[in-house]
Every structure is written in structure tokens, then in C-alpha cells.
Amino acid sequence: MTRRPTSPRTAPGTADGAQRCAPGRDDGGRCTVPLPDNGVAWPPPQLAKHYAEIKVDDAWYSGDHAKLTAVYRDGPARRDGRRRLWGRDRQPRPNVRDQRLHIPLAGDIASASADLLFAEPPELTVTDAGTQDRLDELAESDGIANTLLEAAEVAAALGSVYLRVTWDRSLADRPLLTSVHPDAAVPEFRWGRLSAVTFWRELTSTSATVWRHLERHEPGRILHALYEGSADNLGVRVPLTEHVEVADLAVSLGPEGDAIETGIEQLTAAYCPNIRPNRKNRGSVFGRSDFAVPIYDLFDALDTTWTSWIRDLRLARARLLVPDGYLRDHGPGQGASFDDDREIFQLLNVPPTEQGGNQITLSQFAIRVDEHERTSTAITRQAVQSAGYSVATFGLGDQGAAVTATEIRARERRSMTTRGKKVRYWSPPVADMLHVMLLLDRQFFTPRLVPERPTVAFGDSISEDASSLAQTLTLLQQAQAVSVLTKVRMLHPEWDSVAVQEEVERILVESGVAVPDPMQAGTLV
């Protein structure tokens, strides 16, 4: 990338009389923050503690050895004085591997949380038929279910995630739903609600210069800015055309040169907390990670247990202690070796006073399998329960016998309770962003659309098996307590009303209850 010399443009300052907001704190509607001024520290110092907590969660979530070591390098010891496994900043000798092991339990917890919420795509409904068709088209074309699934996993690990609606005519003729991680956002809250947010990202650079693109979402508009700075300083604001990755945005900007008018009053971004309250920072509106119970010590203990277990395996490898007389001399300077397939050895000159001097000794230590397994299982069980889930969700306990969905729900009651709480946090922002998608769709792509706020019904994370469902339908049929329409809906909850009605008609015809119209073309009498 080549940079064209231009004169830097200064960002507008804070309006007279306005106050600087404290990100993550509810300002009660008393302050406003525009795009940052030149030369400010970045990331914002007000968010340093929040970003530091996310960094710890991200290290466990990623499972990357380098990240874990970097996080605990400055604080290697627990409160009881013992050193953490990942606090040992080891510098291995040449050709010597780092033997520490990591068990990705943190990633499993985040994945399980997302599966409980969005493993089954949510049902999105509106009252207007035309709007429903367009909403279904948007959901299928844009892969909204996948976006929500990915966002939910990030939120479980990092404490929250942002949903953002944008559009790009060069990519698609529809609005796009995307997600932004919490360590790439500077939010502003009013009365517990997100009032504005600035997303930021670092662009590619071929030098020590750090290029940052800031994208601020306000009600009615989206502001873009490009800054040229350093690793810890935002630097100077320059035109968007200075970097190839954001140069195309300059074409869409308004007459002021930094804003895109959305044409709607709603904010085009939403904050999705994983769960609240934030136990580390009382009074904060930030969400809480599933790991922030905290269960970091349990993660470290689990890794320590597995590292010890595999160390036992390494040390317990069978070894033969062989007297020098059994070694075959390969000549001067060639060394000697022992052939373990040889069956006959010549008589050795062993002094009679040396008992057992001509014996081959087998050295093999015991492997503490049971102790390590019970320890790791207990640690995993405690970590899962502390995170708010049932051990059955992670395959612990009796998993052999076939059980019904009702029995599964009983086993996973704690997981279902946590799921229910998270559903209440996720429903409003998801519905808000789908509404914004429909509003922007009418504004830029489908003028005759009638937007409305959809109803979001989360799918059942535990599906009834076919045999149990068939038995239930049979009992209901024998009791004459269910109609054909209801049975089809129970069997195929994912079908729309048209498909259900067509299936009902086919069943009635095949069972002889209804007779097809002989005047209708293509039908059989």
C-alpha cells in the first residue's frame, strides 16, 4: 500500500457543555462522545480493566499456549502461593518440547452454551404475510441462524457480543447481520441501554505505523474515521482514502465527509450480554463470562492433572538395564548396542561376589490412571456446575441407556435453567436487530415492505426421538384428544403453515377420510 501525502484532518471535539462518558457505566443520559480527538491513548484507558478481563477469558477460550503463558507471566502464583501451570514462563532447551498440556474445557463450555441457545434455528415471525416472506428470505440468505450461533459462543466466552446491521450493495441486495467482539468496541449506555457504540479495528500495515478504522453507530447515522498512529496512541485522523481497505467507504459518506445517514431512528447495533450481573464490577452493565465465576483455577488444575498423567506415561515406559557384557561392541569409535531379539548370549566373566551382576533388569513404573482420572473428572464436574450447567450436558454420568426427552430435561435441569436466563437476555437485542434489518431493507432495497418487530421463539435444544414421539402421538390418537393438524405440527415443528396443510390433506386422502376433487386436474378418483 502506498500512502499519498495529505494534510491531516482533525476530528471534531466534544460539544460544549458535554461530558466524557465512562464506557461500561450507566451515565443516565448526561453525556455524549463523538469520534475521538487526535493523539488520545488507545485503546481507551477507561476500558483497560475490562479489556484485561476479556484477555484472560480469550486466552482460556482459545487454548493457545502462548496466550495462556502471556496472561499469567506477571502473576504466576495463586492466592495460596502455589505457582500456576501456565505461570511458568518456560524457555525450553533446544530440541526439548514444552510438556504442558491444555484441555479445552473452556471452549467446550462456550460451545455448549451456544448449542443450548441456537443449535436449533430460532423461529422468527411477524403478522404481515409479505413481511414474513421477506424475513424468511433474509434469514436464509444471510445465514442469520449461523451468525447468532457464532455470536452466542463468543458471548459465553468473553462475556458479551455486539450485533451489527450493515449493508453493501456490491455484495448483496439486502441488509447484513454481523457480530463484533467486545474487545473491539467502545460502548455508551443510558439507563442501562446502549445509546451509541464505536467499533474499531486495526488495518494491515507494512511499517511501524498502526492504522485504525473507527466505526461509530448513533441513532440515524454511522460515522467512519481513519487514524494513523502507534501501538498505544490513536494518532492523527486522515481521510479514508489513505488506506485501501476503507477507501471505498468515502464514496458512501455524506456531505460532511464522515457520516452515512441510515434514514431510520433506531440504532444499527445492539449489545448482547451473556448473563448478568458482573460479579467483579458491581454497577457495571457489562455481561459476565461463563468462566468468570471464577473457574480459572479449576481450568489450571485440570491442565496440571493431565500434564501429570501424561508425565506418568512418559516415565513409565519400559526400560531394560543391561550389563556392559551384553552389549555388542561395534569397534573403535562405533559404540555398542544391545539386541533385544538375540536368544543366546555367551558366558560372561562375572566375579562371584557380584550377585545378579549378569542379570537384565526391567524398569517400569506404575501409571496412576485411576487417581488421575478421578481427579480430572471431579475438577471437570465442579467447573461445569460452577459455570451453570449440568454434568450430563458434557457427557458425564450414565449415558448408556436410551432415555426420553423428558428424562434428559430432568438430568439437565441446571443447564435448562441457565439457558432460560440467557434467552431473556438475548431475545430483545435479536428482535431489535431483525427489526432494524427490515427497516433498512425498506429504506434501501424493498420500498413496499411493511417493517415490524419480529417475535423470536428459541428452538428446543432437546429433540424428542422418533420412537418416543410416535408413542406419544399414538396415545393421543387413541384418546381422541388430538387432530391430524396438531399431529403433523408436533411431528414437523419446522414446517410452515402451507406445508403442514398440504401434509394434512394427503393424510386425509390416503386414510379415506377425505376424497379428492374429481374435477381438479391431475387427481385420482
Secondary structure, DSSP 8 states (H G I E B T S, - for coil): ---------------TT-----TTSB-TT-----S--TT-BSS-GGGHHHHHHHHHHHHHHHT-HHHHHHHHSS--B-TTS-B-GGG------TT---------HHHHHHHHHHHHHHSS--EEE-SSHHHHHHHHHHHHHHTHHHHHHHHHHHHHHHSEEEEEEEE-TTT-SSEEEEEE-GGGEEEEEETTEEEEEEEEEEE--SSS-EEEEEEEEETTEEEEEEEEE-SSB--EEE-GGGSTTTGGGGGT--TTSSEEE-SSSS-SEEEEESSS--SSSTT------TTTTT-HHHHHHHHHHHHHHHHHHHHTS-EEE--GGGSEE--TTT-EE--TT----------TTSTTTT--EEE-----HHHHHHHHHHHHHHHHHHTT--GGGGT-S---S---HHHHHHHTHHHHHHHHHHHHHHHHHHHHHHHHHHHHHHHHT-TT------EEE---SS---HHHHHHHHHHHHHTT---HHHHHHHH-TTS-HHHHHHHHHHHHHHTTSS---TTSTT---
